[in-house]
Amino acid sequence: MAGLPVQIGQQYEAEIIGISHDGEGVGRVNGFTLFVAGALPGERALVRVEHLKKQYGYAGLVELLAVSPDRVSPDCVIYDECGGCQLQHLSYEAQLRVKRQQVVDNLVRIGKLAVAGEPTNGRTGENGDEEQGQGIVVHPTLGMTDPWRYRNKAQVPFGEERGGLIGGFYAQGSHRIIDMEACLIQHEANDEVVARVKEIGSRLGIRAYSEETGSGLLRHVVVKVGFRTGEVMVVLVTNGVVIPRVEEWVAGIREALPAVKSICHNINVRQTNVIFGDETRVLWGSEVIYDYIGEVKFAISARSFFQVNPVQTEVLYGKALEYAALTGGETVVDAYCGIGTISLFLAQRAGQVYGVEIVEEAISDARKNAELNGMTNVHFEAGPAEVVLPEWTRQGVRPDVIVVDPPRKGCDPALLATILELRPRRVVYVSCSASTLARDLRVLVDGGYGVAEVTPVDMFPWTVHVESVVLLESKV
């Protein structure tokens, strides 16, 4: 583009100053921003410009001229091809620092919030140095002692190659399947199931679904494993109602994998990249498997959402419980309660917990999970939180604490307005998106809440994702 300080196809030396939310190095050339896949903060690199926008561009890494001390060799043999992880070339300790900084940067840039220890818009103190903010405390990221083999769920797309089935993960930015024998962030049982399904399906002549033609049968294999119980569920997602030689397939899986307690069949005949269809049948075994978060037991069905890193989920929920500061008599509202994971965790210490979720199927699961644990101090209701909460208020419910754990798009504005109207003493915000978290915190702060502290939690080592738990306290 004319007028820009860099040109497509040309090579430049770039100083790498950060990591983007996609895991690319953020480089600067003549004051212009270039995103460079594979580059790390603190490095100097020779890059070739590939695409340009008005205010930024993308460049390929040609050569490292100065290497970060945090750079490591990836353990995964298909890391350079697979899009599942983005940070295996960065040491784990450095990842934890980067993830904290990601949260800090969003709080400052999007939320316009002061963070303790961070520069405050260039103001200088009496000694001429830039002032450091006396604002929100953002703690170091809580990481894992062993950051491998942490995922309890695999969703593996299937394809064909040289007449046999392949299954793995999509190459970065594409729908081309990279065949995989082992994924180092998956529980070993997930790898074993995928390998056996490939082997059995190929032997039985099962064809994989083709996105291009809409033909073929096997779309995905979904595997769920209970870390504490060892129970395994296999879900075959197919482009059709009938599975040829299904009895042989089930017998083969059972014989090869004694830990399997449930084999299900999900039917998805739509031309979509959504994994599940609406109908799920049990081919053999139980409709659910079980696992625990702390001392709370959960039933996990084929389509129910359950946190994929149970070790760090206990850390995440433990921090939420700490911030809720429950003494046994409080009334707690859990918005976006899902199948009741946080609700039941909080119910161990609360007087009464009210959970609300827009998905009726999740509320049904939440009620079953409460019954499974013999918890009678929880009430679940389906509907939009911003509609249900005022109705509860009219019925006399006065929450001392409101917990929100929204999807990546953050809280519905109407829910934030409802929180400000109900004015609980504390709000605990569990977030999977630092940007929408910062946006929502700005609204709550403007409405009279103070952000007491923030704790990032690493739920997904070797990826760019970071979760956060935030404590807000009413100033009014």
N, C-alpha and C positions, 0 to 999 in steps of 0.2 A: 504493500500500500504506500502510495506517495506521501511524503511528509513524515513518515515514521522513522525512528533512528535505526531500525534494523530492516532487512529485506529477506524475503523468502529465498531459501537455497543458499544463503550466505552463512559463513561460520563466524562465531564471535566467542570471546572469553566472557564467561558469566560468573558472577559471585552468587553463590547459593545462600539465601538468608533465612529460609524457612521451609515448611512442608505444607502443601495444600490439603484441603479436606478430601482429596482423591489420592493422596500419598505421593504426589509429584513434588520434586524440588522446586522451590520458588526462587528463580534467578533474576538478577538485575544486569542489564546491559545498557549503558548510557542512560540510566534512569528508567528504562522500559522493563516491564515485567514479562518474563518468559517462564512457562511451566515446563520443567525438564524431568521426564520419567527416569527414575533410577538415581537421581542426584540427591545429596543430603546437605543439610545446613552445615555451614562452615567449609564447604568444598569450593574449589575453583575449577571450572570445567570449560572445555572447548565444546560448543554446541552448534548444531545446524538448525536454522529456523525452518519450520515445516508449515505452520499455519499462523495467520495473523488476524487479530481483531483490532478495533480502534485503540483499545487501552491495554491490551495484553496479547500474548501469543504463545505458541507451543513449539518446542524445539527438541530435537533428538540429541542424546548424549554421544559425543564423538570420542572424547578422551578426558580422563580426570587429570587435572594439572596439580591439584592439591587435594589430598584424601582426608576425610574426616576420621578422627580416632575412634568414632562410634560405628564405623562401617564394619560389618561382619560378613562372612560367607553364608549364604542361605543354606539351611539344612535340607530343604525340599528339592528334589531333582527336577521337578517341573515348575519351579517357582517363576522362572522367566516367561513361561507360556501362560500359566494359569492366572485367572483374575481373582482367585479367592482371597489371597493375602496381598498386602501392599508393602509391608515393612520388614520382611525377613532379612533385608540387607542392613538393617539398623539394630544395634544392640538393644536388648530388652530394657536395660536401665535407661537408655536414651529415649526409648519409646514412651516410657512413663513420664519423662520430663516433657516430651513433645505434646503428649495428650493433655497434661496440665496446662501447658501454654496455649493449646487450642481453646480450652475453656476460658482462660484469662482473656485472650484476644477477642473472643466473641462478647464477653461481658463488657469489655471496654469499648469495642468498635460498634457493636450493634446495640447493646443495652445502655451505652453511655454511663456505665457505672464505674465508680472508683474502686480499684482493687489494691489492697495493701501491698506495698513494695513496688508498685508499677508507676511509671512516670505519669504525671497528671497534666496532659495537654501543654507541655512545654513551660509551665510556670517554674520560676527559679526562686530558691530560698535566699537567705541573707548572705550565704557563702558563695552565691553564684551558681551552685549546682542545681540541677533540675530536681524539683520537689518529688518525693515519693508519696503515693497515695496512702492515706490512713483509712482506707475503706474496707471492702469485703476481704475476709481471709479465705484464700483458696488453698486448701491443703495439698500436699503431695498426692499423686495418684496412687490408689491402693491397687497393687499388682499381685500377681500370683507367684508363689514359691516355685512351682513348676508350670510354666506357661505353655505346655504342650498337651495334646490329646484331651482337650477340655470340652469339646462339643458333644452333646448327647443326641443330636439330631443331624442326619445327613439327608439332603434332597438332591438326588443325583439324576441328571438327565441322561437318557440312553440314546445311542445311535448305532450305526453299523459301519464296519470297516473290514474289507477283505472277507466278506461273507459271514462275519461273526459279530456279536454284540460288543459294543464298547460303552463304558459308563465313566463319567468323571465330572469335570467342571468346565464351564465355558471359559475360553480364552478371553483375556481382558478386552472389553468393548465389543464382543461379538457373540454369536450363538454357535460358534465352532467348538465342538466338544473335545477337550483334552482327555484322552483315556488315562485312567489313574489306577495304580495298584495300591497306593497307600497315601493317605492325607494325614499329615502330622498334627493337625489341630482337631482331628476327629477321634473319638473313642475307637479303640482297636476293633470293637465289635462291629462298628459301622463298616469299616474296611472289609471285614470278613464276610459280612452279609452281601455287600455289593459284588465281591469277587465270586461268591457262590451263585448268586442270581445270574451273573453274566455266564458262568459256566453251564448252569442248568438250562437257562433260556436258549443258549446257543445250541446245546445238545438236542433240545426239543424243537428246534427250528422256528423259534419265536422271532418275528420281525420287529424292528424298532420303528417307532413313529417318525415320519419325516415332516418337518415344518413346511418344506417347500411344496410337497405334493398332497399333504393331508392323509397319506396312506400309512400303513404299518400299525402295530398294536402297542408296544411298550413305550410309554412316554417317560416316566420317572420311576425310580424306586426311592421310597422314603423309609428311613430307618430311625427308630427311636430306642434309646437304651436308658434304663434306670441305673444311675451310677451306684446308688446304695443297694438296690435290690438285685441288680444284674439281669433283670428281665428285658427282653428285646421284642420289639414290634416291627414287622415288615409290612409295608403298604405298597402294593403294585398298582401304579396309576396307568390306566390303559385307554386307548382310543377305540373303545368298543365294549359291549356288554359281556361278550363271551371270551373266555381265555381258553384256547385250545389245550387239551391234555392237562387241564388244571389239577387233576388229582395227582398226576406224576410230578408236577411242579411243587405242589404242597408237600408231597412225600419227600422229594429231594431236599427241600429247604429244612424240613424237620430232621431228616437224617444227618445232614451236614452241620446243622446249627442247633444243638440241644437247648441252648439258652432262649431260643425263640418261644414266646408264650402266646403270640398273636400274629396271624397272617391275615391281612385285610386286602380288599380290592376296591379301589376308587375308580369311578368311571368318569372320564372327561373327554367328550367327543367334540368339544368346541375348538375352533382354530384360534387359540389364544396362548399367551405365554404364562398365564396363571396355571399353577401346578395342579390344584385339586378341582375336580368337578363336584357336583352337588350330592351325588349318591355314593355311599360307602357301605360295603358288605363285609361281613366276617367270613373268610374262607375256612379258617380253622382257629381254634383256641378262644382266647378271651377277647372281649371288645376293648379292653383297656389293659395297660400295664401300670405299675405303681413306682413312685419314687418319693423322696423326701427332700424338703428344704428345712434344715434344722430338725426339729422334732415334729414337723407338720407333714402328714402323708397326703399325696396327691394321686388321683387317678388320671391317667393320660390317655386320651383317645387318639384316633388317627388324625383328626383335624383340629384338636384343641391346641391352643398356644401354651407352651411351657418354656420358661427361660432356658436357653441352650447351654449355658455354662452354670451348672448347679453349684459348683464350688464358689464362684464369685457372686452368684445370686444370694447365697447366705451372707456374704460380706456386704452386698448392696442393701439387702433388707435389714441386716443388723444395724447399719448406719441409719436407715430410715427409722427404725425402732428407737435408736438412741436420740435422734432429733425430735421424735414425737414426744419424748420425755413422759411416758405414761406411768402412772402410779397405781392404776387399777380401777379408777372410777370414771375415767374420761369417756366421752362420746366421740367417736372417730368416724369421719366419712371418707371412704376410699372411692374417688372418681376414677373412671377407666379401670375398673377392678378386674376385668378379664375373668379367668376361672377362679379368682379368689386368692391368688398366691399371696399378695401383700396383706389383704384383708385378714386372712387366717393367721398370718405371722403376727400382725398387730393384735389380733383378738386374744392372744396369749397373755397380754398385759392390760388390755383396755376393759372398760366396763361394758361398752356396747359398740359394735362396729356396723356401719351401714355401707354396703358396697353397691355401686351402680355401674352399669355397662350397657352400651347400646345393642350389643349382639346377644340375642335371646339364648342361643345355644351355649354361649359362655356362662350366662347366668345359671342355666340348668346345671352345668358342670360345677359351678361354684357352690350351689346348694348341696350337690352330692358330696363335694369335698368337705364341706362343713359337717355333714352327717357322718362322713367317714372318720372324722376326728372327734366326734362327739361334742362339737362346739355349738352351744345354744345361744351365745351372745352375739351372733352375727345375723344380719338381715340383708338379703340381696334382692335387687329389683332391676328389671330391664327398662331401658329408655335413655334419652339424652340427659346427661348429668345436670345441665342447666335448666331442665324441666322438672326432673325428679327432686332435686335438692330443695327448691322452694316449696314443693308439695310436702316434703318431709317437715319443713319448717312450720307449715300451717298445721301439721299434726303434732307439733310440740318438740320436734327434734332440734336441739341446739348444739351443733358440733363444737367441741373444744379444739379439735385438730382436723384439718382437711389434708388428705394425701392425694396427690395427683401423679399419675404415671402415664402421660399421654403418648400417642404414636409420634412419629418423627415430625409431623406437621405442627406439633405443639397443642396447647389448650385452645378450645373453641373460645372466641372472644366473649360469648355469652356466659360461659362458665367462669371466666375471670371476673366478669361483672357480678356474677352471683356470689363468688367468694368474697369480693369486696363488700357486698351487701350483708352477707351473713357474719362477716368479721370474726372468724375464729381466732383464738389467741396465737395459734401456730399453724403455718402451712408448710408441709414437707413436699417438695417438688422433686420427683425422680425423673430424670431426663435422659433420652437417648440421642438428642440433637442439641449441641451447644448453641447453635444459632437461634433456633426457636425458643430455647430456654432463655437466652439473653433478652429476646424480644418480649417474652411473657413476664420476666422479672421486672422489666422497665414499667410495665402496666401496673404490677402489684406494688412496686415502690412508689409510683406516682399516686397510688390509691391509699397510701398510708402504712405500708409494710416496710420493714427493714430487713435486708439480707444479712443474717448473722454469720453464716459460713457456708462454704461449698466444699464438698469432697468428691473429686473425680474417682471413678472406679473402672478398672480395666477389665471389661467383660469379654473382650475379643482381642487377645494378644496377637501380634503380627499383622493386624489390620489397623486402619486409621480410625476406627470407631471408638468412642469413649462415652461412658455413661457418667452421670453426676447425680449427687444427692444434695439438695439445698434446704437449709432451714431459714424460714422467714418468720418474723415475729411482728405482731401488730404494734404500731406505735400509738394508736389511738385509744 
